[in-house]
Amino acid sequence: MGMQNMSALKKLGLSLAAVLLLASSASCKLNETEKYAQNLPEQTRAVVSQLEYDANTKALIDELYALQQSLQVHEETLNYLKEVCGDEKVDGEEVAGIRQIDHDRDGLSLQQEQELETDPLKPNPNVKYVTEKYPALTPYISQIKVMDDDGEQDENDISKIDLAYKITQFGWDVESNKKIIGPMIVYPDFENTLKQLSAVSDKALRDLLVFYIDENIMNYISFVSSLPDKDFVKYVLENKLCIQDRNLTELEKSFLKEPDNYIQQLFDNYISEIDKINPELAMELLKLPDFETVDIKDIEALEDILYSAKESEYKKFFEDCMNEGIEDKRIYCSPLEALLWIAYDNELDHWDLSIYSPESLTRSAWKYSSTSYFFRSERWQNFDEVVDRLNSPDLLVIYMDNNFSYDWKKHERWVAGDHSWDMPLDTFKNKKSDCGGQAIFALYCLLENGYMYDNFDTYRNNVASLLGCWDPSNPQASHTVLLYKENNVFYTIDSGETTVTKGSFATIEDAADATFIGWRQYIFYDVNARATKIVNK
């Protein structure tokens, strides 16, 4: 063979080697991709194997491994892979896009479905509805997705979701809401009950959910909802009328059907039930002027008081109320009337009566109840009615401090020599007086409610008088208060810029010191401002 032919063969061999080397290199790249994707299903592996082996390819395969095996061969996934792998390379955005596929065409991407823990191969229209309209319901997806078992959404599903959202707006924690929303979705009877309440008012729904809805309460709600007068239905459900003990009696059913015909009978029944628990309480309730004529709001409030009276932890509260004032002398028990006023406006099961004293509860009722309306209602316009209500020193202080102001012009006239006194009715009408006029008003109220007037040398208890302390050498320097004695201890009701109780004091002199430190003489005055005793220091 000639030299020329040898040279040609060498060149040919080199070219073939180069071709084989390139082929081997290409095969090596393909094998690396295939090797990394070897555990993917065949259809998926066949598509990605054409990709160059780089970081993005590895990331894409990692994403595919992370998916459920069923998704890797799903049509939507394969179509996406064919689209992005056609140019043998993928970028980061295309890798991320694998999670944006909507496999079941319900409007939720694969990533969303995985985050929500829903089935990405089955439509979840109710979950989608929640994510769009009520994002606040996301913590309750595990309850909502039960409605997607059939892959469809109907009007009933939408109403359930709307109701679930309303429930979450009452401010309760997630776990408490789940205990309501879960059963509502699963149990049709419970769902219908909540829909009945929701149709009445948000208040009825909220309050009865707090009350806890069991089978008895569902039957009650169904019975009440069937009544023809829808305004009455609203009142009954919002106030839980006739169901505080979670049991609707035949008499209560008759009353709800025909209130006018059974109102007195039900009132007597509730009083009888209270009498079995606390006879004194039943007797005192019957004395309240509010019950002279009985209407539906009286029934509702009395039922609440009956329910509270059954609670052993409230026994002391009721005893303290009935001990306010002189029991056999007062017209009625004012703290119990105050409790009734509160019960007109509120469900007493929301009130922990054990934390209240008679004074604190009465103050709250007189200020904030609709019956009193900050002492502006008609219940405070009649002098005799108000006097009957102010039947203890503590109650007097509450009223006087919130209604009377100090009359500085009257004080100036006194200093100038006009020593006339405002009488109780004047002070009541004008809502102001000087210290003496306010003290006479207080004395009048106590005497009308069983306290005795005395110079404190006869009786040890429930005694009252005016105490005027002054310096005869300086007539401008004086002050007058109401002085009263309970259990052989002295107290004063002192009216200046405010009205307060002072004491206890062991002696009258101690009370005089607290009234006017510079006193040289004190005088007892009766309710007509007549001096009955003078004591010099």
Phi and psi in degrees as a GROMACS rama.xvg file:
@    title "Ramachandran Plot"
@    xaxis  label "Phi"
@    yaxis  label "Psi"
@TYPE xy
-75.8139  164.445  GLY-2
-62.0673  -33.9543  MET-3
-66.6743  -42.5649  GLN-4
-66.0987  -37.3322  ASN-5
-61.8625  -42.4387  MET-6
-61.2239  -40.6082  SER-7
-66.0313  -39.6583  ALA-8
-65.8516  -39.9997  LEU-9
-61.1185  -42.4057  LYS-10
-62.1671  -41.1313  LYS-11
-63.5384  -41.355  LEU-12
-62.9123  -41.7808  GLY-13
-62.5217  -39.8116  LEU-14
-65.4319  -43.4465  SER-15
-62.9245  -37.5702  LEU-16
-64.8189  -39.442  ALA-17
-64.1283  -41.9828  ALA-18
-62.5737  -46.0338  VAL-19
-61.6026  -38.5844  LEU-20
-64.3082  -43.7995  LEU-21
-63.7537  -42.4522  LEU-22
-62.9687  -40.8063  ALA-23
-64.5235  -38.0835  SER-24
-65.0687  -45.1917  SER-25
-62.4263  -41.7936  ALA-26
-63.4632  -34.8661  SER-27
-65.2276  -44.6963  CYS-28
-60.5616  -46.292  LYS-29
-62.4005  -41.0021  LEU-30
-66.2749  -35.6104  ASN-31
-63.8771  -43.341  GLU-32
-65.6064  -45.8248  THR-33
-62.4963  -40.673  GLU-34
-61.8035  -42.8596  LYS-35
-68.4452  -28.5654  TYR-36
-102.312  14.9654  ALA-37
-64.626  -22.2464  GLN-38
-95.5713  3.68645  ASN-39
-76.9268  154.501  LEU-40
-57.7715  154.419  PRO-41
-57.1604  -45.8679  GLU-42
-62.7907  -41.1209  GLN-43
-69.9405  -42.126  THR-44
-63.5094  -36.6435  ARG-45
-63.2808  -34.0743  ALA-46
-75.3228  -46.0321  VAL-47
-78.2925  -16.0356  VAL-48
-66.664  -18.724  SER-49
-79.222  -7.79263  GLN-50
-77.6323  147.184  LEU-51
-64.9253  146.292  GLU-52
-85.3532  101.687  TYR-53
-145.336  -173.352  ASP-54
-62.7584  -39.7109  ALA-55
-67.8642  -38.3567  ASN-56
-61.895  -44.2033  THR-57
-62.0332  -40.6185  LYS-58
-63.9144  -40.4564  ALA-59
-63.0096  -46.0816  LEU-60
-63.9396  -37.411  ILE-61
-61.0715  -40.5782  ASP-62
-62.2845  -40.8747  GLU-63
-66.3715  -37.7502  LEU-64
-63.2468  -33.9065  TYR-65
-71.967  -21.6208  ALA-66
-77.0449  157.872  LEU-67
-63.6245  148.15  GLN-68
-58.1197  -35.7543  GLN-69
-64.055  -31.5061  SER-70
-75.1978  -27.4771  LEU-71
-66.1057  -24.5178  GLN-72
-107.818  7.14525  VAL-73
-68.2344  145.196  HIS-74
-56.4536  -43.1788  GLU-75
-63.2967  -38.3097  GLU-76
-67.4309  -46.0936  THR-77
-63.1162  -41.9429  LEU-78
-61.6999  -40.7951  ASN-79
-65.4679  -43.2625  TYR-80
-63.3278  -42.1786  LEU-81
-61.1574  -36.723  LYS-82
-68.2932  -44.9422  GLU-83
-87.1013  -17.6233  VAL-84
-95.4453  -0.121768  CYS-85
-61.2037  -32.0078  GLY-86
-96.1472  17.1097  ASP-87
65.3775  11.7513  GLU-88
-145.437  149.13  LYS-89
-128.557  149.598  VAL-90
-107.733  178.537  ASP-91
-61.6942  -38.6554  GLY-92
-64.0921  -39.0519  GLU-93
-69.2118  -34.4066  GLU-94
-62.439  -46.6893  VAL-95
-64.7959  -28.2206  ALA-96
-64.3799  -18.6742  GLY-97
-60.6351  -27.5147  ILE-98
-89.453  -3.78204  ARG-99
-97.4608  4.39106  GLN-100
-70.1513  135.123  ILE-101
-101.19  90.8755  ASP-102
-67.542  -34.9125  HIS-103
-105.48  7.74162  ASP-104
56.1749  38.6209  ARG-105
-102.697  6.0658  ASP-106
90.862  -0.686309  GLY-107
-109.811  127.59  LEU-108
-72.0315  165.949  SER-109
-56.7047  -43.1642  LEU-110
-61.4874  -44.2196  GLN-111
-61.8429  -43.2202  GLN-112
-64.4813  -37.9826  GLU-113
-68.3056  -39.1685  GLN-114
-66.0173  -36.3589  GLU-115
-86.1966  -7.22966  LEU-116
60.302  42.5634  GLU-117
-106.005  167.084  THR-118
-80.0327  114.052  ASP-119
-74.8806  -6.46504  PRO-120
-103.162  1.08911  LEU-121
-128.571  131.586  LYS-122
-57.6079  139.594  PRO-123
-125.309  69.4927  ASN-124
-64.19  -33.2451  PRO-125
-73.2233  -37.5279  ASN-126
-64.6099  -42.2537  VAL-127
-60.5831  -42.2947  LYS-128
-59.0281  -41.7831  TYR-129
-64.733  -45.2577  VAL-130
-64.0181  -29.2801  THR-131
-86.5279  -44.2358  GLU-132
-97.2486  -35.6586  LYS-133
-131.747  69.9708  TYR-134
-55.7744  -26.7219  PRO-135
-64.3562  -16.0116  ALA-136
-86.7702  2.18451  LEU-137
-53.893  -39.0436  THR-138
-63.1568  -11.1081  PRO-139
-110.127  18.4032  TYR-140
-58.2879  -36.9864  ILE-141
-60.6114  -30.5517  SER-142
-81.3986  -40.8413  GLN-143
-65.5592  -40.0071  ILE-144
-67.3648  -13.8627  LYS-145
-59.6599  -32.1902  VAL-146
-71.4663  -11.5443  MET-147
-94.9952  12.304  ASP-148
-59.5016  -31.5961  ASP-149
-93.7597  -0.642498  ASP-150
71.5825  15.0582  GLY-151
-131.286  164.918  GLU-152
-131.405  134.284  GLN-153
-126.924  -179.413  ASP-154
-62.0581  -34.5039  GLU-155
-64.5924  -39.2913  ASN-156
-61.2874  -44.4915  ASP-157
-62.5231  -41.9385  ILE-158
-65.2088  -35.1063  SER-159
-63.2436  -44.5455  LYS-160
-65.8598  -43.4634  ILE-161
-59.6074  -40.8076  ASP-162
-68.6875  -38.8503  LEU-163
-59.8996  -41.9916  ALA-164
-63.4697  -42.6086  TYR-165
-58.357  -41.0969  LYS-166
-62.6145  -39.6339  ILE-167
-68.9039  -15.6387  THR-168
-84.905  -0.618434  GLN-169
-81.1267  -4.84714  PHE-170
91.164  11.3748  GLY-171
-83.994  163.932  TRP-172
-75.311  165.861  ASP-173
-59.2923  -44.8035  VAL-174
-63.7603  -39.3323  GLU-175
-64.8482  -41.5541  SER-176
-63.8296  -38.9599  ASN-177
-61.0167  -35.19  LYS-178
-68.5609  -17.646  LYS-179
-96.7735  -47.4463  ILE-180
-66.9762  -40.907  ILE-181
-57.2076  -57.2108  GLY-182
-61.7328  -34.3399  PRO-183
-60.4268  -38.7367  MET-184
-74.914  -33.9707  ILE-185
-88.7261  -37.1657  VAL-186
-107.484  113.686  TYR-187
-60.1532  -37.8858  PRO-188
-63.2605  -42.8214  ASP-189
-66.1551  -40.6013  PHE-190
-59.8097  -46.5916  GLU-191
-63.1039  -37.1241  ASN-192
-62.1461  -46.1457  THR-193
-65.6895  -35.5764  LEU-194
-67.3926  -37.1904  LYS-195
-61.4455  -44.4572  GLN-196
-66.1392  -42.8805  LEU-197
-62.0894  -34.7171  SER-198
-68.8383  -24.93  ALA-199
-78.0858  -58.1086  VAL-200
-176.24  158.399  SER-201
-62.8076  -35.2624  ASP-202
-63.7166  -44.654  LYS-203
-61.3716  -43.6392  ALA-204
-62.0212  -50.266  LEU-205
-62.6488  -49.5595  ARG-206
-68.2262  -36.9657  ASP-207
-77.1392  -26.3242  LEU-208
-66.9533  -41.3501  LEU-209
-63.3019  -38.4412  VAL-210
-64.0668  -24.0787  PHE-211
83.702  117.763  TYR-212
-96.4146  108.44  ILE-213
-109.901  -167.935  ASP-214
-63.8101  -39.4629  GLU-215
-61.0312  -42.028  ASN-216
-70.8475  -36.6807  ILE-217
-62.4053  -41.1484  MET-218
-65.2639  -39.206  ASN-219
-61.7625  -47.5147  TYR-220
-62.891  -40.6702  ILE-221
-63.8624  -42.3499  SER-222
-64.2796  -48.0897  PHE-223
-64.8358  -41.3784  VAL-224
-62.5531  -22.1652  SER-225
-82.2232  -8.39143  SER-226
-68.9417  146.836  LEU-227
-73.3391  -33.45  PRO-228
-83.2135  101.273  ASP-229
-70.8025  -27.3892  LYS-230
-66.5285  -40.0623  ASP-231
-66.8599  -39.9395  PHE-232
-57.1831  -45.0355  VAL-233
-60.9163  -45.7736  LYS-234
-62.3752  -45.1431  TYR-235
-61.4874  -48.9697  VAL-236
-71.5954  -38.5467  LEU-237
-67.2852  -25.1695  GLU-238
-107.951  4.79241  ASN-239
50.3188  43.9715  LYS-240
-66.9506  130.058  LEU-241
72.8836  14.3273  CYS-242
-134.154  15.0612  ILE-243
-59.7444  -32.396  GLN-244
-91.364  9.32178  ASP-245
65.7665  22.3891  ARG-246
-143.108  120.483  ASN-247
-94.3133  111.511  LEU-248
-80.9766  168.054  THR-249
-64.8574  -36.7202  GLU-250
-64.3284  -40.8391  LEU-251
-66.2159  -37.325  GLU-252
-62.1201  -43.5902  LYS-253
-63.1189  -40.9517  SER-254
-62.5813  -44.2134  PHE-255
-64.4069  -32.4853  LEU-256
-75.5408  -40.7895  LYS-257
-136.083  76.9117  GLU-258
-55.9284  -44.529  PRO-259
-63.1856  -34.1963  ASP-260
-80.4736  -20.3669  ASN-261
-122.926  6.43672  TYR-262
-65.2416  -45.2131  ILE-263
-68.3398  -37.7174  GLN-264
-64.0655  -40.587  GLN-265
-72.3284  -36.8242  LEU-266
-59.1288  -47.6235  PHE-267
-62.5746  -35.6942  ASP-268
-64.8838  -43.6133  ASN-269
-66.2982  -40.6192  TYR-270
-60.7678  -41.1507  ILE-271
-62.0416  -39.538  SER-272
-66.2482  -38.5545  GLU-273
-65.9343  -39.228  ILE-274
-60.5675  -33.2908  ASP-275
-67.4908  -29.386  LYS-276
-88.4675  -45.8891  ILE-277
-150.488  92.2006  ASN-278
-57.973  -38.2271  PRO-279
-64.7983  -39.7135  GLU-280
-62.7704  -43.5559  LEU-281
-60.2544  -43.1454  ALA-282
-63.6647  -43.1907  MET-283
-68.1483  -35.824  GLU-284
-63.241  -37.8926  LEU-285
-66.7587  -17.9335  LEU-286
-80.8325  -15.4069  LYS-287
-64.4003  131.722  LEU-288
-63.7662  -22.175  PRO-289
-63.6996  -23.561  ASP-290
-97.4752  14.04  PHE-291
-60.6748  -39.2765  GLU-292
-126.268  138.256  THR-293
-105.234  129.944  VAL-294
-125.904  -174.468  ASP-295
-64.2067  -37.696  ILE-296
-66.8576  -28.1826  LYS-297
-67.7627  -39.3817  ASP-298
-62.161  -46.0914  ILE-299
-62.8917  -44.2356  GLU-300
-69.5217  -40.1665  ALA-301
-64.746  -37.3044  LEU-302
-61.2243  -41.7335  GLU-303
-62.2984  -41.3949  ASP-304
-66.3776  -39.8079  ILE-305
-57.959  -46.0461  LEU-306
-62.6729  -41.022  TYR-307
-67.4818  -36.7768  SER-308
-64.7002  -23.24  ALA-309
-75.2819  -17.3121  LYS-310
-82.3231  119.913  GLU-311
-63.4065  -30.5333  SER-312
-70.9207  -11.1311  GLU-313
-98.8166  2.44186  TYR-314
-58.8794  -46.2617  LYS-315
-64.0829  -38.118  LYS-316
-58.2511  -47.3465  PHE-317
-66.3413  -37.9091  PHE-318
-62.8584  -43.8347  GLU-319
-63.6526  -39.4568  ASP-320
-59.7139  -45.8902  CYS-321
-73.7658  -13.3084  MET-322
-90.7306  -1.64472  ASN-323
-75.9406  125.26  GLU-324
80.7057  -174.059  GLY-325
-96.1989  109.341  ILE-326
-56.7807  -43.7155  GLU-327
-88.5279  3.9275  ASP-328
-114.932  -35.3041  LYS-329
-67.572  159.45  ARG-330
-73.3098  -41.1166  ILE-331
-160.134  174.301  TYR-332
-91.1993  107.011  CYS-333
-65.3947  -40.0351  SER-334
-60.6289  -32.4402  PRO-335
-69.097  -36.1763  LEU-336
-63.9433  -40.3248  GLU-337
-62.3029  -40.5401  ALA-338
-62.3483  -39.716  LEU-339
-62.1762  -42.8222  LEU-340
-61.8682  -39.4361  TRP-341
-65.496  -41.026  ILE-342
-66.8958  -25.2297  ALA-343
-61.962  -34.0915  TYR-344
-99.9282  -23.8356  ASP-345
-135.186  151.682  ASN-346
-77.732  122.968  GLU-347
-69.3282  -14.7403  LEU-348
-69.5457  -8.92847  ASP-349
-90.9149  -4.40915  HIS-350
-110.531  126.211  TRP-351
-90.3189  93.9283  ASP-352
-67.3734  -17.279  LEU-353
-67.7588  -18.6508  SER-354
-93.3987  -0.725363  ILE-355
-103.743  145.57  TYR-356
-95.7  164.013  SER-357
-55.6764  -36.9087  PRO-358
-69.9492  -44.7611  GLU-359
-67.777  -38.3281  SER-360
-69.0207  -40.7588  LEU-361
-64.3916  -42.5193  THR-362
-58.0811  -43.8791  ARG-363
-62.9831  -44.3268  SER-364
-65.8615  -43.8642  ALA-365
-67.5826  -28.8837  TRP-366
-86.0545  -46.2344  LYS-367
-111.172  -13.3895  TYR-368
-72.2845  152.332  SER-369
-68.0299  -25.9361  SER-370
-67.1631  -35.2533  THR-371
-94.792  -45.7046  SER-372
52.6366  62.2145  TYR-373
55.305  40.4682  PHE-374
68.1514  14.4802  PHE-375
-98.5878  -8.91571  ARG-376
-76.0731  172.831  SER-377
-64.3762  -17.6162  GLU-378
-68.89  -7.23826  ARG-379
-117.566  14.1447  TRP-380
-95.457  -24.0916  GLN-381
-93.7962  124.291  ASN-382
-58.6826  -49.4343  PHE-383
-64.2323  -39.0752  ASP-384
-63.1174  -41.835  GLU-385
-67.2723  -41.0875  VAL-386
-60.3004  -42.4493  VAL-387
-60.1964  -35.0303  ASP-388
-74.8003  -31.5756  ARG-389
-90.9114  68.5546  LEU-390
-103.532  18.8151  ASN-391
-151.186  157.995  SER-392
-58.0266  -41.5753  PRO-393
-63.6351  -39.0496  ASP-394
-68.6404  -36.5192  LEU-395
-58.7861  -45.2333  LEU-396
-61.9451  -42.4734  VAL-397
-58.9826  -48.2206  ILE-398
-66.0944  -51.2764  TYR-399
-64.08  -39.0334  MET-400
-67.632  -27.6957  ASP-401
-97.0158  -5.6292  ASN-402
-126.443  -29.9082  ASN-403
-103.414  143.499  PHE-404
-116.801  160.351  SER-405
-80.3041  130.524  TYR-406
-92.5678  94.8737  ASP-407
-70.1677  -28.9377  TRP-408
-66.9027  -39.2211  LYS-409
-63.6999  -39.8469  LYS-410
-61.6233  -41.8398  HIS-411
-64.6663  -37.4784  GLU-412
-67.4977  -36.2144  ARG-413
-62.885  -46.7122  TRP-414
-62.0733  -33.3023  VAL-415
-77.5874  -5.86486  ALA-416
117.043  -5.72679  GLY-417
-84.5243  95.2059  ASP-418
-96.5875  33.724  HIS-419
-77.4916  152.846  SER-420
-111.81  141.778  TRP-421
-75.085  133.027  ASP-422
-86.3222  163.11  MET-423
-53.8891  -44.3485  PRO-424
-65.3929  -36.1381  LEU-425
-62.2008  -47.1508  ASP-426
-62.779  -40.5401  THR-427
-62.1763  -45.1463  PHE-428
-70.2884  -41.865  LYS-429
-82.7426  -18.3642  ASN-430
58.8838  30.5042  LYS-431
-163.703  155.172  LYS-432
-173.914  176.619  SER-433
-83.5924  -172.456  ASP-434
-61.4141  -39.1719  CYS-435
-66.9971  -44.9692  GLY-436
-62.3073  -40.5695  GLY-437
-69.092  -35.3842  GLN-438
-66.7356  -38.2657  ALA-439
-65.0128  -40.0964  ILE-440
-57.7502  -47.2034  PHE-441
-62.0218  -43.1192  ALA-442
-62.6999  -43.3283  LEU-443
-57.5078  -46.6635  TYR-444
-61.4023  -43.0034  CYS-445
-67.1716  -42.194  LEU-446
-64.2778  -36.313  LEU-447
-68.4173  -19.0813  GLU-448
-111.289  25.043  ASN-449
106.197  -8.67618  GLY-450
-72.7322  155.141  TYR-451
-108.543  145.05  MET-452
-86.8561  136.683  TYR-453
-160.43  158.494  ASP-454
-87.096  15.2191  ASN-455
65.7438  33.2904  PHE-456
-123.378  7.01794  ASP-457
-122.229  -51.2877  THR-458
-106.771  155.897  TYR-459
-104.107  -13.0166  ARG-460
-146.984  146.085  ASN-461
56.5162  48.9654  ASN-462
-121.714  145.268  VAL-463
-147.184  153.801  ALA-464
-161.755  164.065  SER-465
-83.1698  138.972  LEU-466
-119.153  110.467  LEU-467
-102.615  122.395  GLY-468
-115.475  130.534  CYS-469
-157.56  175.63  TRP-470
-117.057  108.925  ASP-471
-56.0428  -26.4015  PRO-472
-77.8233  -11.954  SER-473
-141.618  80.8276  ASN-474
-56.454  -22.3445  PRO-475
-71.2022  -20.0243  GLN-476
-95.2904  95.7618  ALA-477
-157.791  162.611  SER-478
-159.172  140.922  HIS-479
-122.45  138.184  THR-480
-136.263  169.615  VAL-481
-89.0599  129.26  LEU-482
-111.198  129.099  LEU-483
-137.045  161.717  TYR-484
-129.492  126.571  LYS-485
-134.007  128.963  GLU-486
54.1681  40.2846  ASN-487
65.825  21.138  ASN-488
-123.74  143.201  VAL-489
-97.1908  146.616  PHE-490
-141.006  161.233  TYR-491
-128.552  151.246  THR-492
-106.822  115.14  ILE-493
-115.281  118.582  ASP-494
-111.035  117.016  SER-495
-133.612  -119.682  GLY-496
-63.8996  -32.7311  GLU-497
-131.047  168.806  THR-498
-110.566  125.608  THR-499
-138.171  160.084  VAL-500
-93.3205  135.052  THR-501
-120.952  148.414  LYS-502
125.604  -179.793  GLY-503
-83.3202  157.881  SER-504
-126.31  139.786  PHE-505
-77.5187  -30.4291  ALA-506
-134.378  165.244  THR-507
-65.4973  -36.4502  ILE-508
-61.9772  -38.1184  GLU-509
-62.844  -41.8119  ASP-510
-64.516  -39.8132  ALA-511
-64.4661  -40.3344  ALA-512
-60.2049  -40.4091  ASP-513
-73.0739  -20.58  ALA-514
-83.8448  -48.3273  THR-515
-153.405  106.673  PHE-516
-63.2514  -24.8981  ILE-517
-95.8997  19.7186  GLY-518
-65.6471  143.66  TRP-519
-117.911  -12.6609  ARG-520
-154.477  140.008  GLN-521
-123.424  150.744  TYR-522
-131.243  136.431  ILE-523
-91.4404  131.531  PHE-524
-120.376  145.71  TYR-525
-90.0134  -172.463  ASP-526
-69.7502  -14.5949  VAL-527
-98.7085  12.7717  ASN-528
67.6035  24.8057  ALA-529
-90.7712  132.218  ARG-530
-72.115  128.833  ALA-531
-113.33  -14.9443  THR-532
-162.115  137.704  LYS-533
-122.487  131.778  ILE-534
-127.573  124.4  VAL-535
-92.482  148.212  ASN-536
